């Protein structure tokens, strides 16, 4: 019996039970809620021949940039490779294969082609959108979704997620009014859509609308925080709004509570925790023993470099905690990653990551002249190693403070003037 998903695509090898579990996993992923890994595994357990369930399982272990995820994803990929597949599913196989090999750009291109042929394939759009984020391709964050959006309507399950992705792409390309409109529409349709919620928070961050941002997130905490694996990131956004208003006590309370208090060792959560502490430290705030706790959690990545953007944030924790040994091991791993063949992380590292990571180390050691020398050449191309405008802003903040502390007051003033102009234009 041939079964089809809610968008009409054939799902090879599925049984009715497996299809329900697979659709549940895809919905959870679109909203960033619950446990899509477990739901995908239920689909596999119900029907081991469900090709797309294995591929989804692989994506889930690759798109988190967790160093340990690749081995699990490889097993899922091999299982899918041995199964019958439609042309659409073979497109996903190709994309997962590229991701396993570290070929982020090629994976994004495979998914781009897949979305052109199958615009209602929400998984292809979402995986591609995440790859555009990790590669810093702001134009494709918008364009990939814009190409498919006319095929969608409110009658197709997952429409809210496509609107949320389009909102984020619009925000990252500076089209704030439409970004906010689509982001708000996304969460009107599905209040639990964490990505749509976060897209609007990004708009408010870029426009300097701190109190609006606090209201936007505080008024809907239950929707975006309960059972959401994007919750820490949205708490981080809330903390940034409070920090911009100089409400340091509130920021520390958020850090000690929902941002880092649960002890998460998920890399994406550690990035937010490290970035928030670093921003506090740039302001001269005494963060006490908090660096030690975050440095402890980075653990495995101290000796592994599979994504340069992560390395910079791991260095914040190691340098902030005075962990010279961990910092040295990270730099050694990064040097090895920079020499890898046919792996896009080598490019991310060579173009931006190595300089940014070393600059963080230098700044923490009080060598602000070196931090300035390292950051100035890369700040305008920092998008090449991923992240959002809001996340990469830590590079500019570090450069400004390094210039100030090293006595380069004319440079610091020029950078602050530039920053004020950008804020006024938002």
Secondary structure by P-SEA (a helix, b strand, c coil): cccccccccccccccaaaaaaaaaaaaaaaaccccaaaaaaaaaaacccaaaaaaaaaaaaccccccaaaaaaaaaaaaaaaccccaaaaaaaaaaaaaaacaaaaaaaaaaaaaaacccaaaaaaaaaaaaaaacccccccaaaaaccccccccccaaaaaaaaaaaaaaaacccaaaaaaaaaaaaacccaaaaaaaaaaaaaaacaaaaaaaaaaaccccccccccaaaaaaaaaaaaaaaacaaaaaaaaaaccccccccccaaaaaaaaaaaaaaaaacccccaaaaaaaaaacccccccccaaaaaaaaaaaaaacaaaaaaaaaaaaaaaaaccccaaaaaaaacaaaaaaaaaaaaacaaaaaaaaccccccccccccccccccaaaaaaaaaaaaaacaaaaaaaaaaaaaaaaaac
